[in-house]
Amino acid sequence: MPGEDPSSTASAPPPPPGTGDVFGPALDTARRYAELLATDGVTRGLIGPRETSRLWERHLLNCAVVAELLPDRGELVDIGSGAGLPGVVLAMLRPGMRVVLLEPLLRRTLFLEECLARLDLPNASVVRGRAEDMTASLAADVATARAVAPLDRLAGWAAGVLRPGGQLLAIKGQSVAEELAAAKPVLSRLGARKAEVLRVGHGRVIPATTVVRVVIGHGREERAGAHRSRRGVA
């Protein structure tokens, strides 16, 4: 109808072939989440209207294969969760993990809380805040992030919310090699035990998802010192 808002009639596309192999028993939940992203997510400015047609390939499946790198249990914090990618998707696929969706903006946290209620994901919760302010509140086994910040900054934030030996899994794009090279001084100061680029989802998603995995070795006191040195505080 003339004058009608196109986003009011938007809906998620059907999942492409093979999606059931990735999501398994969580496929129905993933469908409902895709619908939320394509409707409320667009009208509330969390997903661009042009992203609706490629929600599955570019967003949901891209995030889902990261579950290959996760344990069955433990605690995960999704830094800068935004619309819930990858945190909501990983909560579906790892129901034995406790997932914290960490997001500073109110409008996004409200959307995330509604998603968790409507998708019935009791293993996930929403915390409004910034990672750099949560060093005394969170101690996760895994931190995830997607399109949040360059790796050098992201690693510093993640170190503050991870237990010693915890790992950061950062979904990255084509500039991953340059980001990793630029982050080496920060990773060294943080006592990173390992930093590697992984391609996950081979044969299940095209293209495979690029993930930087960083294993953090410092304890809390050492990490606090690293944070102070980055801020110029003695």
N, C-alpha and C positions, 0 to 999 in steps of 0.2 A: 504494500500500500504506500502511496506517496507520503513522504514525511516520516515514515516509520524508521526507527533506529535499527540498522542492520544487526547490531549485536543482540537485540532483544529476541531475534529468531535464530540466533546461532546455535549450533550444536556440534558436538565432537564428531569427527569422522570415525568410521568403524576401524577397529584395530587391524593392521596389516597381517597377512599370513605369517604364521610362526610366532605371533605374540603370545599365544597360549603356552608355548614351550618356555618362554622367558618368565612369565608371571605365574604359571601353574594355577594352583587353587586361588590365588589372589587376583585372577583375571577380572572377575565381576567387580571387585572393589576398585581395580584400576579403571574399568569402564566408567564407574560412577565418579571417580576423581577426574577423569578426562572431561566428563560432562560439566563438572563444577568449574574447571579451568576455562572451558570454552564459553561458559555463560557468565557466572559471577566473576570469574577471574578476569575476563575481558572488560566487563562493564565497570569493574572497580580498579582497572588500570594495572593489574598485576601481570597480565599476559597481553601482548600486542595482538590486535585483531588479525594480522597477517600470519600469526603463529598457529591459529586454530587448525588450519588444514594440515599442518605437520606436527601436531601435538605428539603423536605416537613416535614417529621416527626421530625427531629432533630432541624431544624432551623426555617422554616417559620411558621409552626403551633405552635411550642413552643413559638414563639414570639407573634403570633397573639392573643392568648387567654389572654395576658396581657391587651388587650383593655377592658376587663371586668372591670378593676380597674380604668379606665380613665373617666373623665368627657367628655361631648360632645364638650366643648369649653375651651379655656385657652391656655397657652403656655407650651410646653414640650421641654426639652433639653435632647438629647441623648448623654451621655458622652462616649467618645471613640468609636464613632459610627462604625468605621471599614468599613465593607462592607455594613453597613446600618441595622444591626440587633441589636436591634429591631426597630430603628427609622423609617426606610423606611416603614416597615410593619405597624407600628402604624399610620403613616401619611396616608396610604391608608384607614385604618379603622376608623379614626377620622378626616374626612376632615374639620371639624369645628375648629380643634386645629391648632395652629401655632407650627410647629415642627422645632427645630434647631438641625441639625446633627453636633455635635462638635467633631472634629477629628484633631489631630496635624500633621499627616503625609501627605505630599503633594500628593503622588500617590493614597492615599485613598480618599482624598478630590476630586481629579479629577474624580475618578470613581463615587463617590457619586453625583457630579454635573451632570455627564452624565446620571446617573440613573434617577434623578429627571426630567431632560429634556425629556428623552425617555418615562418615565412613566406618564408624565403630572401630576405632583404633585405640584401645585402652592402654597399649604399651607406649604411646607417644604423648608428650605434653608440650606446651608452648611456654617459653620464657621470653619476656620482653627485655632486651638489653643488648649490649655490645660485648663481644668476646673479651676485649681488653679490660672490661670492668668486672669480669666474672671469675677472676683467678682464685678467689677465696670461696666460690660457690659451687664450681663444677670440677669434677675430676673424672673424665671419661676415658674409655679405652680407645675410642675412635672418634676423630673429628672429620666431618665431610664439608665440602664447600663446592659451589658451582657459580662461576661468573661473579665472584665477590670482590677479589682484589688480586694484585700481582703476588706471586709466590713468596717474595721476601717478607711482605707485610703479613700475609696470611699465615705463614709459618710461625711468626712471632705471636699472633693472636692464638693460634691453635696450641702452642706450647703452654700457654697459661691455663688452658682448660683440659689438658690431658694429664693422665697419670704418667710417671716415668715408664718408658717403654711403650707408651701409647703411639698411635699412628695417625697421621693426617692423610686423608685421601682427597685430593683436589682434582676435580674434573677440569681439564684444560683443553685448549685448542691448538692451532697450528704453531703458535709461537712458544710452545712448551720448552724447547731446547734453550731458547734465549732466556726465558724466565728462570729456568733451573740454574743456568750459568750465573745470572745476576744475583740469585739468592744464595749462592755458596758462602759468602762471608757471614750472612745471618745464620745460616744452617750450622756453620762451624761454631759460632758463639753459643748457639742453643744446644750444642752437643748432640746433633743429629747423628744417629748410628748408621742410617742408610737413607739415601735419596735416589729414587729410581723412577723411570718413566715406564708405565705399563699400558698395554693395549688389551682391553677386556671385551668379551662378547664376540670373539672371532667366530664366524659361522652362524651367529645368531642375530647380530645387528650389523648394518652397513651404513657408514663405516664403523669399525670397532671404536669403542670409547677410550679416549686418552686420559689416563689418570697418573698424577704424580703421587707416589707414596713416600712419605717421610716418616721415619721412626725417630721419635724424640727420646733422648736419653737422660736429660737433666731432671733433677728433683725440683720441688717447688722453690726452695731457697735460691738455687742456682738460676732458675728461670726468672725469679723476681729480680735478681741482679742483672740479668740480660735485658729485662724490660726497662730497668732504671737507666742502664747504659744507653739504650736506644733513645730514651727521652732526655738524655743529657743530665741525669740526676746522679749525684755521687752516692 
